[in-house]
């Protein structure tokens, strides 16, 4: 087969339909006669339902059905939503609590679905929702990140479903006892809304025997399994599909109550029904993200080597276990707990706390941005206390290249890395030597300039197996069936390009097929930066098996042996026969060898890969207003072998933008009663293109040893790094003004307030 690494950035084939408005998103899939679903949602964060009267609403024009939890129970639909629970090394499991499809006696967060209304038009459904009589007793809400308070679930004492531990406590305690210096830092990481460009949506159709459920998600197989379980259907009678998706970022992976209510309503009426969330609904009902408080402690010897690391965290789970909510700040946080540093021992203690808020789950990075933000802010804090450069302290503690493979205190094994080389490259490209002059120039304009460094590492997550199927069609084209799901990353381009590079099959003749549980029996979906790495390894395995099968066939048919395959051509010594794969497939078709027209193989990664890199951010702050401008940003990333450099750079840029948004302006807020205060873009700020300089990207690869391509994944790298890079830069700008502690979001108002407080302290 062709050599690896030939992919050099053809134009994205998806863009033509996206940019010309011919993409097929969920709202575009509206057949004639499609009914519309509307949800009545809880108006309070905590309320006991006394009565739901739908009589008058059911008689409104255009209303065909209204379902409450009692209607679901009458139909035998009593199961709750599935969610994973955490298990620590001691074998203790997190609490399993019932999450109903529609509120069952108690409303536990504002926006929880209480009833589903099916009408001929959305407007009629909204009118009917206004008429439903919902009688309830409002109760006090628990909103704080501490145990105790009004119970969210009666069976979970102190609102503490997860009390998780990892690490050798005795070793860490001993290391701290002998430390020459201990540095301690608390960090609050704010709750954010995921805010994908396309809100959640779904369409359900029941033909009397089979359910077809379409939604804009990140994989179809979990939903197929869970729809069958909850609705009591044979899995063979459930088809789940996904069209084009306008962004997911982890949030669209999850199971949501609306999806099951919609499917059951379609069974009741026997007609297709659609639900398309508006932005206000999305703010209320989509999973939130981050929302944790942590304390980090680093123990150093007298040479500034780290002896131990200790982290305690309280994280908000919201009102229910979302699909991976318990895992995010425990298992997934622990994957990169000690980052790129040679730390002998560490502990992580996590309390996951129920509150009367929307559930919290994965968002771009899922635990790894939170871990790296804490660690990299702690490293900067320690560098100040130790009186050394943040570059020097990091370099002093890097895992050395000859120590790989390296197993961390979290029992995660990194395969390879050359962190000093990457950091040195960032130091050079970032013109760190020229920072003092730039700071002086900013000061001359009355501005405060700061530089922030973050050295991140992340682990690709999700299923480490994947399958790929290559099918030669009668029309002369090639179908590549994949188990992942594009959310806008460019999968159709990079997958087709890679298969073309491997086999010589014409790029323009390869069609990528995804998101259909009837056509693809199994897949791991998209999430955890797994997609291109795992899927390309599977494609490589299938291509190898396909070439071997065709080589054997050609040797038998042409009686020339051995056949070789090089640069997309089959040939054999002593024969003038030269065939492309397409020609070999045509010959197989002519000979009746249908078995050779479809090839499939599942492949398991030898191990995970670990993208890493050094990001340097510079900001300017106007002390009169607190306004912050990101003036420079450099990303020097080791993403291994790049399949498509432009797409990789685009992923890094997007991740940085989302990290900047959380660090500077995004913040989900509730009042003391649990009412959402940031329910629209009037109240919830989002970054704009004008907020960013030209982000510079440089690839400094050390190919992974855990897959044949050397890839490391790139989808979440930018976010993992940006939160601490921006935060460290901001604190650096404010430090000499007496501001020695900050937390996200670093809005102008908060920055101005910190400066005022520092001036008051200085005056005293």
N, C-alpha and C positions, 0 to 999 in steps of 0.2 A: 504493500500500500504506500501511498504518498507519505512524505515526511511530515512530522508534526510541525505546528507553528506557522503554517502557510497563510492562515487567515489574517488578512490585512485590511479589513474594514471596507467591504462593499457597502453600498448604500442600503439603508434599512428598507426592506421590501414592504413592510407594513405601512410605512409613512404615506404612501400614495393614497391609500383609502382613508387613513386617519385625517390627513390634511385636506382631503377633498370632501369630507363629510359623508363618506360611504361606508364607514365602519359600522359594524353591527353590535351595538351595545344593547343592554337589556331593554331600555326604553324604546329601542327601534324594533323590537320583536313583538309587535302588537297585532295579532291576526284580527280579522273582522269579528265583531261580536264579543270581544274580550271584555270580561268583567273586571272591575277595579276593587281592590281591597283598601280599607282604611282602618286604622287601629284607634280605639279609645285607650288612652294612656293614663297612668296614675298622675293625678295633679299634685301629689304630696310625696315626700320621701319615705314616710312611714304611716300607714293607716290600716286599720282593721275594717274590712268590708262588712257592712250590715246588710245591704241589699243592692242588687243590680236589676233594674226594671227596664227591659228593652221593648215593651209592648208598643208604645207610641212610635218609637224609632222604626220598628219593623214595618209599620204601616206607611212610612214616608215614601214619596214617589221614587221609583227606581230601585228600592232596596229589596234584595232577594233573600238575604239571610243575615242573621247576627248570631255569632257564637260566643259563649262565655265558657269558663272552665267547666260549668255544670253540663253544658252541651257536649263537651269533649268527654267527660266521664260517662255520660249516657251512651256514647258511641264506643266506649271501651278504650278510649285514649287517655291513659292515666300515667304513663311513664314521664319522667322528667328528663331534662337535657343531660347528656353525658359530659363529664369533665374528668381530666386526669387529677390525681392527688399526689402530693409529694411523699417520698419515703426517704428518710435519712439513714445514715449508717447504722443507727441503733434499731432500725426496723420500725420506727414509729411512723404512722401514716396520718396525713391530714384528714380533717373531717369531711365526710361525704354528706352534702345537704341537698335537699330536693329543690330543683328549680323548675317550676311549672311552665307550661307553654303559655297559659294565661293566668293572671294572678289568682291564687287559690286561697281566699280568705284574708290574706294579708298582702298589702302593697309595700314593697321593700325599697323601692327607689323611685324617684320622680321619672316618669316616662316609661315605667314598666307596662307592657301591654295587658289590658284588662279584658277587652273584647275586640273581635274582628267583625267589621261590617262589610258585606259584599253588596255592591250596587252597580248599576249600569254605567255610572260615571263617578269619577273621584269626587266631584262637587256634591253629588247626591249623598255619597258616603260621609263626607264631612258634615253635611247638614244633619244627617241621622245621628252622628256621634254627639252632636250638641244636644240632642233630645233624650239620649239615654240618661236615666236617673241612676246616678251612682251615689249611694248613701254610705258614709264611712265615718269612723271615729279617728281623727288624726292623733298620732302618738308622737312622743319625743323621738328625735332622730339622733343616732350616733354617727358622728362625722369625723372625730379626731383620730389621729394615728396613735392611739394607746388602747390598752385593754380596758374592759369594764364598760359602763354606760348602758343605755337601753339596748336590749338584746336584739340582734338582727334575726337570729334563729334561736328559738327557745332551747334547742338541744345542744347549742355550742356555748359553753360557759365563757364568760368574759370576752365574747366576740373573738376568740382566739382559735381558729381552726387549724393553724399551722404553727408549730414551734420546732424549728428545723435547725440541725447542727451538723457541721462538717469540720473535721480537723482534729489534731492532737492537742487537746487543751493543756495537758501537763507539759509538753515540750514548749508550747508557746509561753506558758506562765514562767517556766524556767528561763527562757530566752529573754523575756522582759526583765526578769529579776537581775540579770547580769549585764543589761544594756548600759552603754555609756551615755546614751541619749535616747529619749522617747519623744516622738512627735505625734500629736493628736489633733484631729480635725473632724468637725461635724459638717455634714453636707445634706441639704434638703433638695430633692429633685422633684420639680413641680409636675403636677398632672397636666397632660396635654390631650387634645382631641386629634384623632388621626387625619381627618379632613381629606380623604381621597377626592380627586376631582369628580369622579362619578359616585354618588351615594349608593348605598346598598339597594338592591332590587331583586325581585324574583318573579317567576311565572310558574304556575302549577296547572297541570291538566290531567284529568282522570277519565279513561275511556271505558270504565267498568271493570277492567281487569288489571290495567297497568297505570302506574303513576309516572308522568314525565315532569321532572322538576328542573327548571333552568334558573341559574342564579349567577351573579357576577362575583365569583369567588376565586380561590387559589388552589383548588383541587376538588375533584368530584366524588372521590371514593369514600371519605368519611361521611359525607352527607348521604350517600347511597345507603351505607350501612345503618346510619342512625335513623333515617326516614323509615327504613324497613322495620327497625326495632320498635320505634315509638308508635308507628301506625299499625303494627302487627301484620306487616306484609312480607311475602316472600321476597328476598333480595332480587331474585330474577325478574320480579314485576316492578322494579324501580329503575328508571333511567334518569340519570342526572347529567346535565350538560351545562357548559359555560361558553358564552360567546366572547366577543371582545370585552376587555375589562379596563376601565379607566382608573387604574391605581388600586392597590390593596394594602401594601406595607405591613402585612401581618393581620390587620384588623379583619380582612375579608376571608381569612382562613376559617374563622370560628363558626360554631353552631349558634344560631340565634332563635329565640322563641317565635318570631314572626314567620320564619320559614316553615315550621311545623304547623302553625295555625293555618297558613295559606294552603298547605298541602291537604289538610283535613277538610278545609272549606271546599276545595276542588272535588274531593270525594263526595261530599254531601250534595253538591249541585250538579256534578257531572259536566261541568263546563270549565274552560280555561279561565284562570283568574290571575291578574297581575298586581303586584305591589311595587311601587317605586317611592322610596323614601325622599322626602324633601330635606333641605339642609337643617331645618329646625328639629325634625325627627332624628336626623343623624347625630346632632349634638346631644340629644337626650338619650338615645338608645344604642349607639355604637359603643363598643368597648373603649374605655379610656386607657391611658398608658402612663408608665412611669409611676409617680406618686409614692415616694418613699423617703424616709429619713435614715441616715446612716452615720455611724461614728467609726472612723478609721484610725488605727494606732500602728505606728511603725517603730520598731526597736532597732537601734543602730549600735555597732561597736565603735571603738575609738578611731577607726579608719573610714568611717561612714559606709561600711557594708551593712546591709539589712540583715538582722538576725531573725526577725519574726514579724508577722503581720496579723492584726486582729481586727475583725469587722463585726459590728452588730448593726442590725437593720430592722426597722419596722416598715412594712409595706402594706399598702391599701389594696385589698382584694375587691372592694366594692361589696354589693349586697349578696352576690352569689359566686360560686366557683365558676368562672368562665373556663373555656376548654383547657387552657394551660396556665390559668391565673396563678395557681399555687406553685408552679414550676419556675416562673420567670425570675423572681428574685432569690431563688434557692438554687436549684440545679443549674439553670442557665447562667446565672450570675457567677456561679462557682467555676464555670468552664474557663474563665479568664481571670480568676480571683487575684492571682499574683502577677498578672500581666507578663511582661517580657523580662522580669527580674528573677535573679537566682536567690530565691527566698527559701531558707531551709524548712520553715514550718509556718503554718497559718491556720486560723480558725475563722469560720463564718457562722454566725448565729442570726437566724431570721425569724421574726414573728410576722406572720401574715394575718392581717386584721380585717374582719368584716366591718363595713360601714354602710349606711343607708345612701349609697351612691351607685351609679352605673358600674357594672363589673369592669375590672381592669385586666388587661391581657397583653398580648404581644404587639409591639410596634417596632418598626425598623431597628433591628439589633437585638431586641428581646432579651434583656438581662445583661448583655455584654456592654452596651453603652453605659448602663448604670454602674457596672463594675469598674470599667475603665475611667469613667468620670470621677468616681470616688478615689481610685488609686492615683490617677495623674494629678488631681488636685492635692492629694496628700503628699505626693512627691514634691510638688512645687512648694508647698507649705514647709516641708522638711528642709528643702534646700535653703530657704530663707533663715530658718532657725539654726541650721548648721553653718551658715555663712559661705555656702558654695554655689556655684552656678547650677541652674537646673539641668543644663546639658551635662555638666561634669558628674552630678549625682546619679543621673540615669546611666551614663556610660560606666560609671564605677560598679553598677549593680546588674548590668546586662548578663543574661545567660550567654556564655561564650560559645562561638560556633562549634568548637570541638567537643562540647558537652551534649550535642544532639545525637540521637533522640533524647529528649529531656522530659522527665515526668515531674509534674508540679505537685505541690502539697494537696491539690484537689484530685490527684491521680489521673490527670489528663496528660497525655504524651504528645508533646510537640515534635514534629518530624524533622524540622530544619529551620534555620534562621541565621541571619547575619545582621543583627540589629545595629551594631556600631557602624557598619558600612552605610546603612540607610541613614542613620542619624548624622554622620559626617557629610553625606550628600545634601541633606536638608540644611545643615549649618552653612554649607557653601552656597547652595542655590537661594537660600533665604537671606543671604547677605547679613548674617547676624552681626558681623563686624561693623557694618554700617548703621546699626540700629541707633547707636548713641547720637549720631548726627541727625538722623530722622527725628528722634525724640526732641532734640534741641530745636529743630525747625518747627515742630508742632508747638512747642512751648512759646516760640516767638509769635505764633498766631493766637496764643491764649488757650491752647488745647493740650490735653493730657494724652500722651501716647504710651501704650503698653504692648509688650510682646508676650505671647503665650505659646508654650510648647506642649504637645501631647504625643506620647509614643504609645500607640494602641496595638493590641492584638485581638483577634476574634477567631472564633471557631465556627466553621460551617456546621449546621445542625440538620435535624430531620432524618428521615429514613436514609440509611447509607447504602441501600440497594435501589436499583431502578432498571427498567426494561426499555428496550427500543425495538421497534419492528419496521422493517423495510419491505415494501410491497411494490412490485412492478405491475402497473395497471394495463388493461387492454388498449388504453388510449395512448400508450407510449410515455406515460408520466410515472413518477415514483412518489409513493406516499411514505413519509416517515412519521410513525406513530410514537408519541412521547408521553411520559407519565407526569410531566410538570404542567404548569399553566401560566402563560404569559399574562402579566398585569401591566404591560407597556414597556418591558425591558428590551424587547427586540429579539425574542426567542426564535421567531420564524426565520429571521435572517441568519443568526449565528448557528442554529442547528443545521439549516440547509447548507450553509457555507461549509461547515465542518464535514458533513457527509460528502459533499462535493470534493473537498480537499483529500479526504481519505480514499475515495473510490473513482474519481474522475467523472462521476455522474454530473451532467450539466446542472448548474445551480438553478437555472430558470425552470427546470423540469421537476424540481423537488418541491412537494407540497407537505408542509408540516401539519399533522393532524393532532389535535389536543382536545381535552375537555369534553369527553363523551364516554360515559361508563359502559355503553353498549359496544363501542368500537375498540375501547382500550380496557382490558380486564382489570388492570392493577396499576397503581402509580402512587408516588409519594407527594405529588403536588408541589407547590412552590412556597418556599419559606426558609429562613435560616441561611440564606446565600447558597443553597444547595443546587439550584436549578442547572446552571450551565455545567458545573463540575460533574455532578452525578449523572446528568443526562448525556453529556458528551462521552463520559467513560462507558456508559451503556451503549451508545451509538458505536463507539470504537469496538466494543466486544461483538456487537451484531455484525459490523462490517467485516471483521476478521472471520467470523463464522460463515458469512455469506461468500466471501472470496474463496475460502477453503472448499465450500460445497460446489461452487462453480468450477474451480480448478479440477476437482475430481470428475465432474460431469464432462468437461472438455477433454480431459485425458481419455475418457471412455469413448466419446463420440468421434474425436479426431485422431485417436490412436497416436498421440504424441505425448511423451512424458519426459520430464515433469513439466507441467505448465507453471509458469511464474506470472506474478502480477506486479507490474511496476508502472508508476505514473499513470494509472488508470487503464493499462492495457494488459490483456492476457497474451502471453506468447510462449513458445516452446522451442528448444534447440532442434534443428533439423526440420523445422516446419516453417512455412511462410504464412501460417495462420496468425493473424493478429486481430483480437476482438476487444471491443470495449465491453463494459458491464451491460450496457443496454443491448448490444448485439448478442452477448451471451444469453441474456434473458429472452430475446426474440428466438434464438435457437432452441432454448428450453421449451418455450411455448409451442414452437413448431413440432417438437418431439413429444409433446404431451406431458412434459414434466412440470405439472402445476406446483409440485412441492418446492420447486426452485424459484417460484415467483413471489414467495413470501418467506422472510427470514426474521427470527425473533430470538432474543437472548436477554436474560437478566444478569446484571453484573453487580457485584458488591465491592465497594471501595476497600482498599487495603487498610485505610485509616483516614481520619479526618485531616483537613488542611487548615492552615492558620494564617490568613492574611494579616499583615502587620504594616506599620509605617509610622513616619514622623510627620506631624502636621504643625505648621507654624502660622500663627495668626497675629496680625497687628491691628490694633484699634486706636481710634482717636475719640476723645470724650470732651464735650463742651461743658466745663464745670458750672457755667451759668444756668444751663438748662438740663443737664444730665443726658443730653442726646449723645448716642454712641454711633460711630460709623466704623464699619469693618473696612480698613484701608488696604490691607494686603492679606492674602491667604495662599499658602503653599502646601500641597500634599505630595509627599514623597512616599510612595506606596510599594510594598513588596506583595504583589498579587499573583506571584508566580508567572507562569506562561499566560500571556494574554491571547484569548481567542479572537477578539475583535477590539483593538485598542480604543477606537472612538466610543464604542458602547461602554467599555470599562470606565473610560474617563467620564462619560455622561452619568454613570451610576455613582461615581465618587462625587461629582458636582451635586447631584440631587441629594445625596446623603448629607453633604455639608450644609446645604440649604435647610434641610429639616432640622439638623442639629443647631444651626444658628437660630432658627425660629424658636425652638424651645429655650435656648439659652437667653435670648434677648426679649422676646415679646409674647410668646404663646403661654397661656395660663388658664386652665379651667377652674372656675370659682363657683362655690355654692355659698348661700347665706346660712345663718345659724339654724334654719329649719330644713335645710337640704334642698332649697330651691336653686335651680341652676341660674346663675347670673350671666353666664357667657354663652347664651343660646343662639347667637347669630354672629355674622361677621361685623356687625356694629359693635359687638362687645368682645369678641375673640379675635385678637390681632394675628395676621398672617404675614410672613415675609414677602417682599416684592422683589422683582428683578433689580430695581434701583438700589436695593440694600446691599448688593454684592459687587465687589471688584471683579476683575478678570481672575478667576480662580486658576492658579497654576497647578498642573499635574505632571508628575514625573514618575515613571516606572523604574524601580530598582529591584529587579526580580531575583529571587533565589527559588528555583522551581521546587515544588513539593515532591517528596519522594513517595507519597501515598497514592498517587495515581499516575498512569502512564503518560499523561499529557503535561504534568507539572503544574496544573492549575491550583489556585487557592480560593477562588470566589471573590466577588467584589461588591455585591449588592448592598451591604450594610456598612462597609468600611468607613465611608465618609461620616456617617452619623456617630459611629463608635468613637471616632477621633474628635469631631468638631465640638462636642459639648464642653470638654475640658480645655481644648485649645482656646476657644472663645472666652470661657470663664477665666482661665489663667491670664489671658491678655488683659481682660477687664480689671482684674485685681491688680495686675502689675501697673496699670495706668493710675490706679487710685491709691496705691500703697503709700507713696510719699506724702499724700494728702491726709494720712491718718486713718484711712479706711482699710481695715485688716481682716474683714470677713464679709463675704458676699454670698448670696444664693440666687439661683435662677428663679424667675426670669429677671434679667438685669435691665429693666425698663428705665426710661429717662426719669420717671418719677421716683423710683427706688434709688437710682444712682444719685440723684439730687439730694434725696433724703439722707443717704449715707454720708455724703459730703457735708451736709449741714450738721449732722450729729457729730462728725469728727471735728468740725470747727468749734462746736460747743465744748467738747471734751478738751480740746487744745486751749480754749479760753479759760477753762477752770484751772 
